[in-house]
Amino acid sequence: MSMESEIRTRFGGLWNSLILLFVIIVCLRFSSLEFADEGLSKRIFCAIHLFMGCIATGFLLGILRIFLGFSNETHTRAPASANFASGLKYGIVSGGLLIMIVGALQLNNFFGVFQPIITGLITKLTSVFV
């Protein structure tokens, strides 16, 4: 398959679109809470910057998956386009999850009404390891 069809396969569909929308919402929420006293243009620029960072993480993971795919035997190896497209998807999702974790730990009221539950879970997890 070509790179274009691999990208359509990996990012098409309802669930993949919802995952990308979730990452965009997390980036917007983080930037709106971080720059609450700034203007709208500053918040949107920060959200775009965070999402582009997620895409850069995806590109890095995609290239890494291509290089690590060469260690497999030829008849079991996936094409480079499939490795890159799946690495791009997983990189964008992992970048969004990292932004969400940082937002939960550093920003007050990042999860809104669910913040007390998340804070309690984080407190219990940190008490286990301390």
C-alpha positions in Angstrom: 0.0 0.0 0.0 1.1 3.6 -0.6 1.8 6.1 2.2 -1.4 8.0 1.4 -3.6 4.9 1.8 -1.7 3.9 5.0 -2.4 7.4 6.5 -6.0 7.2 5.5 -6.3 3.7 7.1 -4.6 4.8 10.3 -6.3 8.1 10.8 -9.7 7.5 9.1 -12.8 6.3 10.8 -14.8 7.5 13.8 -12.6 6.3 16.6 -9.4 7.6 15.2 -11.0 10.9 14.5 -12.2 11.0 18.1 -8.7 10.3 19.4 -7.3 13.2 17.4 -10.1 15.4 18.6 -9.3 14.4 22.2 -5.6 15.3 21.7 -6.6 18.7 20.3 -9.0 19.3 23.2 -6.3 18.5 25.7 -3.9 20.9 24.0 -6.5 23.7 24.0 -7.4 23.0 27.7 -3.8 23.1 28.7 -3.0 26.4 26.9 -6.2 28.0 28.1 -5.4 27.3 31.7 -1.7 28.1 31.4 -2.3 31.4 29.7 -5.6 32.4 31.4 -4.6 36.0 31.8 -3.3 36.4 28.2 -5.2 37.1 25.0 -7.0 34.6 22.8 -4.3 34.6 20.1 -1.6 33.7 22.7 -3.7 30.7 23.9 -4.5 29.4 20.4 -0.8 29.8 19.3 0.2 27.8 22.4 -2.3 25.1 21.6 -1.1 24.9 18.0 2.5 24.7 19.2 1.6 21.8 21.6 -0.2 19.9 18.8 2.7 20.4 16.4 4.9 19.0 19.2 2.6 15.9 19.3 3.0 15.6 15.5 6.8 15.9 15.8 6.7 13.2 18.4 4.8 11.1 15.9 7.3 11.7 13.1 10.1 10.7 15.4 8.4 7.5 16.5 7.5 6.7 12.9 11.1 7.0 11.8 12.2 5.0 14.8 9.7 2.3 13.9 11.0 2.1 10.3 14.6 1.6 11.6 13.6 -0.9 14.2 11.6 -2.8 11.6 14.7 -3.7 9.7 15.7 -6.2 12.4 12.9 -8.5 11.4 13.2 -11.1 8.6 12.2 -9.9 5.2 9.0 -12.1 4.8 7.7 -11.0 8.3 8.5 -7.3 8.0 5.7 -4.8 7.5 6.2 -2.2 4.8 7.9 1.1 5.7 4.7 3.0 5.1 2.8 0.9 7.6 5.5 1.3 10.2 5.6 5.0 9.7 1.8 5.5 9.8 1.4 3.5 13.0 4.3 5.2 14.6 2.8 8.6 13.7 -0.5 7.7 15.2 1.0 6.3 18.4 3.3 9.3 18.7 0.5 11.8 18.5 -1.5 9.9 21.1 1.5 9.5 23.4 2.3 13.2 23.1 -1.3 14.1 24.0 -1.2 11.8 27.0 2.0 13.4 28.2 0.4 16.8 27.9 -2.6 15.5 29.8 -0.5 14.1 32.6 1.5 17.3 33.0 -1.7 19.3 33.0 -3.2 17.1 35.7 -0.1 17.4 37.9 0.7 21.1 37.5 -2.5 23.0 36.7 -5.4 23.5 39.1 -8.8 22.3 37.9 -7.4 20.8 34.6 -10.1 18.0 34.7 -12.9 20.3 35.9 -15.4 18.5 38.1 -13.2 15.3 38.0 -10.2 17.0 39.5 -10.8 15.9 43.1 -11.0 12.3 42.0 -7.8 12.5 39.9 -6.0 14.3 42.7 -7.0 11.6 45.2 -5.7 8.9 42.8 -2.4 10.7 42.2 -2.0 11.1 46.0 -2.6 7.4 46.6 -0.2 6.4 43.8 2.6 8.7 45.0 2.1 7.4 48.6 2.7 3.8 47.4 6.1 4.7 45.9 7.3 7.0 48.7 
